[in-house]
Amino acid sequence: IQTSQDARFYALSNKFDGFSNKGKPLVVQFSVKHEQNIDCGGGYVKLFDCSLDQTDMHGESPYEIMFGPDICGPGTKKVHVILSYKGKNHLINKDIRCKDDGYTHFYTLIVKPDNTYEVLIDNEKVESGNLEDDWDFLAPKKIKDPNAKKPEDWDDKATIPDPDDKKPEDWDKPEHIPDPDASKPEDWDDEMDGEWEPPMVDNPDYKGEWQAKQLDNPNYKGAWEHPEIDNPEYSPDDNLHLRNEICTVGFDLWQVKSGTIFDNVLIPDDIELASKVAAE
């Protein structure tokens, strides 16, 4: 599949028999080749549940997974890994850089039943971790204790001014002084031009604001850390990996410059199979 017209939105989908990833891995893999020296455009796929109306698929259509590269100028060259949870789309909290050359690259997402994941590019792992840690699906386990406050006598200043240090008597000098080399122009008329004043220049003797030397503070206690407590809103979920029944894979893209080739779309539960296909 290749995009063929510049500055266009693209929407293409394919429906299949629905499946569940309950108790088994979910692998999303496909290849992308940007033949056009892409400057701005998406290269990702979306997986939809069985409620999708393919004739009305658009950018706001709910999806289960959005995965793949996205490029726009020098500032955006990332791999999206967006997962839906309780009706809301959650972006991964890590930056994964995508390939931006004109060669074919395989992108692979593996979501496992133990709530771990891996992202591979050309069969090489580029990111991995735990779903709970790397997405904001759940409320945080810990929160700052709302009843805790920094003690009034807590001294968090590492240094203090030396009380015995005194400002030198000759310290205060003006920042600017009249230019000693300036002279009143010969054609200056005091009655017409007013009293002549020499222009001001930086004073080489100006030392700035005086500050006393700093000493280690004997009462320094360090930075105060707000104590944390268990968050009553936190509720673990062993099924973060579990998707609604998936029935459709689709491309919903915008490309400024067309020419991207998509191929080898594979959605198995066999990790070794996906690796073998990418290697071939």
Secondary structure as UniProt FT lines:
FT   STRAND          8..19
FT   TURN            22..23
FT   STRAND          26..34
FT   TURN            35..36
FT   STRAND          40..42
FT   STRAND          45..49
FT   TURN            50..51
FT   HELIX           54..56
FT   TURN            59..60
FT   STRAND          65..72
FT   TURN            73..75
FT   STRAND          76..85
FT   TURN            86..87
FT   STRAND          88..91
FT   STRAND          104..111
FT   TURN            113..114
FT   STRAND          116..121
FT   TURN            122..123
FT   STRAND          124..130
FT   HELIX           131..134
FT   STRAND          142..144
FT   TURN            146..147
FT   TURN            152..153
FT   STRAND          159..161
FT   TURN            163..164
FT   TURN            169..170
FT   STRAND          176..178
FT   TURN            180..181
FT   TURN            186..187
FT   HELIX           190..193
FT   STRAND          200..202
FT   TURN            204..205
FT   STRAND          214..216
FT   TURN            218..219
FT   STRAND          228..230
FT   TURN            232..233
FT   TURN            238..241
FT   STRAND          246..255
FT   STRAND          260..266
FT   HELIX           271..279
//
